[in-house]
């Protein structure tokens, strides 16, 4: 059993250190127990690149409910930090970070015009171009439902 130290994680680098020292699950549990989870989700929605980059670790440690919150936060970040979000989106359609989950989420659909505009400004280079195209496709499909 993992001993959980209930101490507030103040920064993305502290979270990353907790993941390295323990596990993603223990680090996420620490975020939740310390009351930092809502602040982290707000940071992601606001486009905080340091927290967005840690989305794979957050997803690996999250339960279903927290995973859904992470998906929604990333979808909300698309208009503000499209390159950062696309860098962590899973093109293999994972349940939390999958391109269809993030780009088809209600938060992305609600801001579809802003998301399209932000994505259109990104260059079509390498993996970002492919992910961008998939994201635009998923957004269009979700918006037409």
trRosetta pair geometry for C-beta under 8 A, 3 or more apart (Angstrom, degrees):
i j d omega theta_ij theta_ji phi_ij phi_ji
2 22 6.3 86 -157 -165 131 112
2 23 7.0 -99 -95 23 155 116
2 25 7.8 142 25 95 160 105
2 26 4.9 -110 153 -92 153 124
4 26 6.4 -158 -103 -151 84 87
4 29 5.7 -76 -126 118 135 127
4 30 6.5 -164 -162 -77 93 78
4 33 6.6 106 154 0 130 164
5 30 6.8 15 73 -115 68 116
6 30 7.0 -172 -114 -135 42 69
6 33 4.7 -100 -121 135 98 126
6 34 6.0 168 -171 -72 69 75
7 30 7.0 -12 54 -163 64 111
7 34 6.2 -6 107 -96 22 129
8 34 4.1 157 -99 -177 53 128
8 35 7.0 -34 -107 53 100 87
8 36 5.8 129 -155 -52 79 117
9 14 4.9 179 -156 107 82 116
9 15 5.0 77 174 -73 144 79
9 18 6.4 -71 -102 -13 128 148
9 27 7.5 64 -75 -169 155 82
9 30 5.9 88 -35 122 116 110
9 31 5.5 -47 32 -91 131 73
9 34 6.1 137 5 62 72 156
9 36 5.2 -123 55 42 84 171
10 14 5.7 67 48 16 69 153
10 36 7.7 -125 -82 -111 31 138
11 14 4.7 101 57 5 79 100
11 15 7.1 -137 101 -3 46 85
11 50 7.6 -32 179 133 83 148
12 15 5.5 -52 -151 35 37 114
12 16 6.3 39 151 -20 67 103
12 48 7.5 -179 -51 146 132 118
12 50 3.8 -178 30 143 161 110
12 51 5.1 -134 -90 -73 119 61
12 53 7.5 72 179 58 144 99
12 54 5.6 -169 -157 -15 103 140
13 16 5.5 -48 -145 36 35 114
13 17 6.4 38 153 -20 64 103
13 50 7.4 -51 -39 -172 73 131
14 17 5.6 -51 -148 36 33 113
14 18 6.4 37 151 -21 64 104
15 18 5.6 -55 -151 35 33 113
15 19 6.5 37 150 -21 65 101
15 27 5.7 100 -165 177 72 122
15 31 6.7 27 -114 -71 114 116
15 40 7.7 86 -70 -111 155 138
15 54 6.1 69 102 -175 128 163
15 57 7.4 139 141 107 105 135
16 19 5.6 -48 -150 32 34 114
16 20 6.5 32 152 -16 64 105
16 54 6.2 -119 -72 -105 91 124
16 57 7.1 132 -108 34 65 172
17 20 5.6 -54 -148 39 34 111
17 21 6.1 25 156 -14 67 111
18 21 5.8 -58 -138 43 29 106
18 22 5.8 -19 174 24 67 112
18 26 7.0 -139 163 106 98 92
18 27 3.9 131 113 -113 111 100
18 30 5.9 -108 -173 48 154 154
19 22 7.0 -79 -129 58 17 75
19 23 6.9 -14 -152 162 56 15
19 24 5.3 23 -132 -85 103 59
19 27 4.5 -41 -70 -23 66 159
19 54 7.9 -172 -21 -154 150 111
19 57 4.9 -30 -111 -163 157 136
19 61 7.5 -120 -109 -40 98 138
22 26 3.8 -88 139 78 134 143
22 27 6.0 159 66 -48 115 79
23 26 4.7 91 51 10 81 101
23 27 6.9 -149 88 -5 40 89
23 61 7.0 146 127 -99 78 108
24 27 5.7 -60 -146 40 30 111
24 28 6.2 28 159 -18 68 107
24 57 4.8 -155 -114 -169 110 71
24 58 7.4 -144 -164 -73 108 12
24 60 3.8 41 99 95 169 106
24 61 3.3 -144 142 -50 81 102
25 28 6.0 -57 -147 37 27 107
25 29 6.3 29 154 -19 63 107
25 60 7.4 -91 -49 128 68 76
25 61 4.3 -171 -80 -137 33 82
26 29 5.6 -53 -147 37 31 114
26 30 6.4 37 151 -23 63 104
26 61 7.3 -91 28 -137 36 128
27 30 5.5 -51 -152 32 32 115
27 31 6.7 37 148 -21 63 100
27 57 7.0 -13 76 157 144 113
27 61 5.7 -100 61 -91 84 172
28 31 5.4 -47 -152 32 38 115
28 32 6.4 34 152 -16 67 104
28 37 7.8 57 -169 -97 74 107
28 58 6.2 117 -96 -145 110 56
28 61 3.3 165 -7 121 126 120
28 62 5.4 -143 -158 -72 158 58
28 66 6.7 126 177 129 126 158
29 32 5.7 -55 -146 39 32 109
29 33 5.9 28 157 -15 68 111
29 61 7.2 -113 -17 172 72 115
30 33 5.9 -55 -135 43 27 107
30 34 5.9 19 164 -11 63 116
31 34 6.2 -68 -144 45 20 104
31 36 4.6 -93 -156 75 70 105
31 37 4.9 102 136 -70 100 74
31 40 6.1 -18 -164 -7 133 148
32 35 7.9 39 173 -65 28 23
32 36 7.7 -79 -55 52 19 71
32 37 4.7 27 -96 -40 60 133
32 66 6.9 -77 -80 -91 126 143
35 38 7.4 -31 177 25 64 100
35 39 7.9 59 132 -5 70 111
36 39 5.2 -64 -160 45 58 114
36 40 5.7 59 145 -26 86 104
37 40 5.7 -58 -147 36 30 111
37 41 6.4 27 158 -17 66 106
37 66 6.7 -81 -153 -130 138 115
37 69 7.6 53 164 106 111 153
38 41 5.7 -55 -145 38 33 110
38 42 6.3 34 155 -19 66 105
39 42 5.7 -53 -148 37 31 112
39 43 6.4 35 150 -22 63 104
40 43 5.5 -52 -150 34 33 115
40 44 6.5 34 152 -19 65 102
40 51 5.6 177 -162 -143 82 138
40 58 7.5 180 146 -113 138 138
41 44 5.6 -50 -148 35 34 112
41 45 6.4 35 153 -17 65 104
41 69 5.5 -52 -111 155 145 109
41 70 7.0 -114 -108 -91 95 50
41 72 7.9 24 -165 81 118 94
41 73 4.4 -129 -158 -82 78 141
42 45 5.7 -52 -146 39 32 112
42 46 6.2 28 154 -16 64 111
42 73 7.8 -90 -54 -128 18 117
43 46 5.6 -63 -148 43 29 110
43 48 3.8 -16 168 6 94 148
43 51 4.8 93 110 11 120 157
44 47 7.8 74 179 -49 29 13
44 48 6.0 -71 -77 46 34 96
44 51 5.0 -110 -72 113 80 121
44 52 5.6 129 -135 -77 83 72
44 55 7.2 103 -129 -83 133 102
44 70 7.3 4 86 -144 172 64
44 73 4.0 58 91 151 123 122
44 74 6.3 -47 162 -71 123 55
44 76 7.6 92 113 68 82 103
44 77 5.5 -83 157 -49 68 137
45 72 8.0 -12 -86 124 109 75
45 73 4.7 -94 -55 -148 82 75
45 76 3.9 -10 -135 102 91 133
45 77 5.6 -135 -131 -59 25 80
45 107 7.9 -95 -125 -170 104 152
46 77 7.2 -14 50 -104 20 90
46 80 6.6 -90 173 119 33 170
47 52 7.3 -22 -162 -37 37 136
47 77 5.2 149 -84 -149 55 93
47 80 3.4 -109 -64 126 128 122
47 81 3.7 148 -145 -29 89 113
47 84 7.2 114 -162 47 72 141
48 51 4.4 41 100 24 115 109
48 52 6.3 162 87 -17 58 88
48 81 7.9 -90 33 -34 21 160
49 52 5.5 -56 -138 39 32 113
49 53 6.2 38 161 -25 66 104
49 81 6.1 -168 -80 -145 76 142
49 84 4.9 -127 -122 -110 80 150
50 53 6.0 -53 -153 30 26 113
50 54 7.0 15 151 -10 58 108
51 54 5.7 -63 -154 40 38 108
51 55 7.6 74 145 -56 62 73
51 58 7.9 43 -177 -43 81 143
52 55 5.7 -11 -169 -31 44 113
52 74 7.1 116 -133 -114 91 84
52 77 6.2 -174 -95 150 125 165
52 81 6.0 -146 -38 114 166 146
52 84 4.4 68 104 147 148 118
52 85 6.1 -81 -160 -77 131 58
52 87 7.8 86 134 59 109 106
52 88 6.2 -162 162 3 78 142
53 84 6.8 -75 -58 -160 74 101
53 87 7.3 -18 -107 99 71 128
53 88 6.8 -172 -124 -63 31 125
54 57 4.9 -50 -173 44 79 114
54 58 5.7 85 126 -26 86 99
55 58 5.3 -54 -140 40 35 114
55 59 6.0 37 160 -21 68 105
55 70 6.5 140 -147 -179 89 117
55 74 6.2 63 -125 -82 147 125
55 88 4.3 89 57 158 127 154
55 97 6.2 124 138 -103 115 117
56 59 5.7 -53 -144 37 29 111
56 60 6.3 32 155 -23 63 106
56 88 5.9 -142 -38 -153 87 102
56 97 6.6 5 -94 -64 66 163
57 60 5.6 -50 -145 34 32 113
57 61 6.5 13 160 -4 63 111
58 61 6.3 -75 -153 46 26 98
58 62 5.9 31 156 -37 67 115
58 66 8.0 -125 170 145 90 110
58 70 5.5 164 125 -117 121 141
59 62 5.7 -55 -136 24 29 116
59 67 6.0 71 -139 -126 71 92
59 70 5.9 -164 -81 111 76 158
59 94 7.6 67 167 130 148 138
59 96 4.2 160 -139 104 115 145
59 97 5.3 -55 -73 -35 166 109
62 66 3.8 -136 -155 97 104 108
62 67 4.3 149 110 -63 125 72
62 69 7.9 -145 -157 50 142 93
62 70 5.9 -130 -43 -13 171 136
62 96 6.8 126 66 -119 130 154
63 66 5.3 82 49 21 70 101
63 67 6.7 -125 98 -11 30 96
64 67 5.5 -56 -143 36 27 116
64 68 6.5 30 157 -22 63 102
65 68 5.8 -51 -153 30 31 111
65 69 6.8 30 148 -16 62 103
66 69 5.4 -49 -151 35 40 115
66 70 6.4 44 149 -22 67 101
67 70 5.5 -51 -150 34 34 113
67 71 6.5 38 151 -21 65 101
67 95 6.8 34 149 114 140 100
67 96 4.1 -90 -169 -99 104 120
68 71 5.6 -48 -149 33 34 114
68 72 6.5 32 153 -16 64 105
68 96 7.7 -102 -64 -115 34 81
69 72 5.7 -55 -149 39 32 111
69 73 6.2 34 152 -22 66 106
70 73 5.6 -53 -146 35 32 112
70 74 6.4 31 156 -17 65 104
70 96 5.8 21 81 -172 120 111
70 97 7.9 -38 124 -69 117 75
71 74 6.0 -57 -151 37 29 108
71 75 6.4 29 152 -19 64 107
71 96 5.4 -133 -61 -158 101 55
71 97 7.4 -138 -97 -73 81 34
71 101 5.0 -75 -142 150 132 111
71 102 5.8 -132 -157 -85 77 65
71 105 5.7 170 145 -86 97 140
72 75 5.6 -53 -147 37 32 113
72 76 6.3 34 153 -19 64 106
72 105 5.7 -173 -103 179 55 142
72 106 7.4 -9 -122 54 98 89
72 107 5.2 111 -163 -13 73 134
73 76 5.6 -55 -150 38 31 113
73 77 6.4 31 151 -21 64 107
73 107 8.0 51 -73 45 14 172
74 77 5.5 -56 -148 35 34 113
74 78 7.3 62 150 -48 61 82
74 85 5.3 134 -171 -138 89 107
74 88 7.3 -118 -128 84 134 118
74 89 7.5 148 163 -81 139 86
74 97 7.3 76 -3 -121 174 67
74 102 4.8 -53 107 -131 120 115
74 105 7.8 113 75 10 82 153
75 78 5.9 -22 -165 -14 38 116
75 102 5.2 -171 -72 -166 79 60
75 103 7.2 179 -116 -83 90 20
75 105 3.6 -101 -72 64 161 133
75 106 7.5 91 123 60 156 45
75 107 3.9 122 106 71 113 108
75 108 4.0 -97 -164 -38 101 94
76 107 4.3 -60 -65 169 76 143
76 108 7.7 -111 -59 -61 34 60
76 111 7.6 95 -131 10 52 142
77 80 5.4 -79 -159 54 58 103
77 81 5.0 -29 169 46 102 102
77 84 7.3 -70 147 83 128 110
77 85 5.2 160 98 -70 107 123
78 81 7.6 -85 -114 63 13 57
78 82 5.6 45 -169 -100 60 75
78 85 5.3 -86 -93 55 61 166
78 102 7.4 140 -64 157 117 100
78 103 7.2 110 -99 -107 150 66
78 108 5.5 48 16 -114 152 97
78 111 7.3 159 70 88 107 123
78 114 8.0 122 100 109 91 90
78 115 4.6 16 120 -123 128 100
78 118 6.3 149 147 75 71 143
78 119 7.4 -16 177 -53 104 99
78 135 7.7 175 -135 -179 129 136
79 82 7.2 12 -115 -57 13 95
79 111 5.4 -87 -34 147 134 136
79 114 3.9 5 -116 137 137 111
79 115 5.4 -85 -68 -76 81 54
79 117 7.4 35 -135 63 92 95
79 118 4.7 176 -140 -26 47 144
80 118 7.4 -44 -18 -117 17 153
81 84 4.1 -25 159 39 112 120
81 85 5.8 120 101 -24 84 91
82 85 5.9 -59 -144 39 30 107
82 86 6.0 25 162 -15 68 110
82 115 7.5 132 -97 -154 113 64
82 118 4.3 162 -40 141 132 110
82 119 5.3 -166 -155 -81 148 59
82 121 7.5 127 43 60 145 96
82 122 5.7 -120 109 -48 127 128
82 132 7.9 56 162 -110 117 96
83 86 5.9 -57 -143 41 28 108
83 87 6.3 37 154 -30 62 105
83 122 5.8 159 -75 -115 87 120
83 128 6.5 -9 -135 -134 80 135
84 87 5.7 -51 -153 26 30 117
84 88 7.3 6 157 -2 60 105
85 88 6.5 -74 -159 43 33 95
85 89 6.2 44 149 -40 71 105
85 102 6.8 173 174 171 113 142
86 89 5.4 -43 -138 17 38 120
86 119 7.9 113 -57 -119 133 93
86 122 7.3 66 13 -143 155 171
86 128 5.6 83 118 -138 136 77
86 131 4.5 134 -169 115 102 131
86 132 6.1 -2 -125 -68 153 69
86 135 6.4 -84 -103 -33 102 149
87 128 7.3 -19 -75 -92 70 94
88 97 6.1 -95 142 -150 84 125
89 97 5.9 -175 -135 170 39 83
89 98 7.3 31 -171 162 80 14
89 99 5.0 77 163 -87 122 70
89 102 5.4 -112 -115 40 109 151
89 103 7.4 42 -138 -32 149 100
89 131 5.6 133 73 -163 120 125
89 135 6.9 37 128 -78 175 114
90 93 6.9 -110 111 6 98 13
90 94 4.0 25 79 12 155 113
90 97 4.2 88 -6 104 105 99
90 98 5.0 -50 74 -91 102 46
90 99 6.7 -129 79 -27 49 71
91 98 8.0 93 -126 -149 6 61
91 99 5.4 29 -112 -26 49 129
91 130 6.8 4 -106 125 153 110
91 131 5.8 -110 -73 -99 110 83
91 134 5.9 116 -131 35 95 171
92 98 7.0 -92 84 -116 51 90
93 98 4.1 43 -161 -150 33 128
93 99 6.5 -58 -85 37 59 81
93 100 5.4 19 -128 14 92 114
93 101 7.6 124 -160 -15 58 92
94 97 5.0 17 74 57 125 78
94 98 4.1 -172 54 -56 49 87
94 101 7.2 -66 90 8 59 136
95 98 6.2 44 -45 -6 12 121
95 101 6.2 101 -177 -73 30 150
96 101 6.5 -150 -168 114 7 162
97 101 7.0 71 68 64 7 128
97 102 6.7 6 -159 -39 39 123
98 101 4.2 88 62 5 92 106
98 102 6.8 179 82 -2 46 86
99 102 6.3 -60 -139 45 27 100
99 103 5.5 -2 175 9 67 121
99 131 6.5 -152 -101 -152 126 78
99 134 4.7 2 164 127 159 121
99 135 5.6 -114 -162 -78 102 67
99 138 5.7 174 137 -19 87 152
100 103 6.6 -59 -117 54 21 92
100 104 5.0 -4 -177 7 60 131
100 138 4.8 -156 -112 -130 57 133
101 104 6.7 -53 -109 51 8 94
101 105 6.4 34 160 -59 52 98
102 105 5.9 -35 -154 -10 24 118
102 108 6.8 92 151 -42 55 143
102 135 7.4 -42 94 -122 102 102
103 108 5.5 -159 -157 157 34 169
103 115 7.7 143 -143 173 77 144
103 134 7.4 159 19 121 160 73
103 135 4.0 -169 -95 -150 147 73
103 136 7.6 -78 -170 -37 141 20
103 138 3.9 94 93 83 118 123
103 139 4.9 -84 169 -52 97 82
103 142 7.3 175 122 3 68 137
104 108 6.7 -13 -24 65 4 131
104 109 7.0 26 -167 -51 43 107
104 138 4.5 -94 -49 165 97 101
104 139 6.6 -147 -83 -84 54 37
104 141 6.6 -34 -106 79 118 97
104 142 3.6 163 -146 -62 81 137
105 108 4.9 91 59 8 79 101
105 109 7.0 -152 94 -4 39 89
105 142 7.7 -5 15 -161 19 166
106 109 5.5 -57 -140 41 34 110
106 110 6.0 39 160 -26 69 105
107 110 5.8 -49 -144 32 27 113
107 111 6.7 -4 162 11 60 108
108 111 6.4 -77 -151 55 28 88
108 112 6.9 68 146 -85 64 62
108 115 5.4 58 -162 -79 82 160
108 139 5.8 -107 143 -111 118 98
108 142 7.2 62 87 79 108 151
109 112 5.5 2 -157 -59 39 104
109 139 6.8 175 -89 -153 63 72
109 142 5.0 -114 -79 123 121 114
109 143 5.2 174 -141 -83 95 73
111 114 4.4 -46 173 48 97 115
111 115 5.4 107 108 -30 88 95
112 115 5.6 -56 -141 37 29 111
112 116 6.1 30 160 -19 66 106
112 139 5.9 145 -132 175 91 111
112 143 5.1 61 -103 -91 154 137
113 116 5.9 -52 -147 36 28 111
113 117 6.3 28 154 -18 62 108
114 117 5.7 -54 -146 38 31 113
114 118 6.2 30 156 -18 65 107
115 118 5.8 -57 -147 38 29 109
115 119 6.1 24 157 -15 66 110
115 135 8.0 -127 165 150 115 112
115 139 6.0 -163 108 -127 138 150
116 119 5.9 -60 -144 42 28 107
116 120 6.0 32 156 -25 65 108
116 136 6.8 82 -117 -125 79 96
116 139 6.9 -175 -69 117 85 152
117 120 5.7 -53 -145 32 27 114
117 121 6.9 29 155 -22 59 104
118 121 6.0 -57 -159 28 31 112
118 122 7.5 36 146 -27 61 99
119 122 5.7 -46 -161 18 43 115
119 132 5.4 152 -168 -153 103 96
119 135 6.3 -157 -117 96 146 124
119 136 5.9 179 123 -70 154 99
122 128 6.2 -125 165 157 127 121
122 132 5.6 -157 85 -101 133 142
123 128 7.2 60 79 96 70 131
123 129 7.3 -53 126 -74 60 96
124 128 7.5 -160 -140 99 30 85
124 129 3.5 74 -169 -121 66 115
124 132 6.5 -121 -107 60 72 141
124 133 7.6 54 -129 -46 109 102
125 128 5.6 26 67 52 72 110
125 129 5.5 151 34 -33 18 110
126 129 6.4 128 56 15 26 101
126 130 7.7 -60 141 1 39 99
127 130 5.7 -56 -151 39 40 109
127 131 6.0 34 156 -15 72 110
128 131 5.8 -59 -142 44 30 108
128 132 5.8 38 155 -27 66 108
129 132 5.5 -51 -142 34 27 115
129 133 6.5 26 157 -18 61 104
130 133 5.9 -56 -152 35 30 109
130 134 6.5 26 152 -14 64 107
131 134 5.7 -55 -147 40 33 111
131 135 6.1 37 153 -23 67 107
132 135 5.7 -56 -146 35 28 112
132 136 6.4 27 156 -17 64 105
133 136 5.9 -53 -147 36 30 110
133 137 6.4 32 153 -19 63 107
134 137 5.6 -55 -150 36 32 114
134 138 6.3 29 154 -16 67 106
135 138 5.8 -55 -145 39 31 108
135 139 6.2 33 154 -21 65 107
136 139 5.6 -52 -144 36 30 114
136 140 6.4 32 156 -19 63 106
137 140 5.9 -56 -150 36 28 110
137 141 6.4 26 154 -17 64 108
138 141 5.7 -54 -145 38 32 111
138 142 6.1 28 157 -16 66 108
139 142 5.9 -58 -145 40 27 107
139 143 6.1 25 157 -19 64 111
140 143 5.8 -58 -143 38 27 110
140 144 6.4 22 159 -18 63 110
141 144 6.0 -63 -150 36 28 107
141 145 7.1 39 151 -36 61 98
142 145 5.9 -43 -159 9 37 116
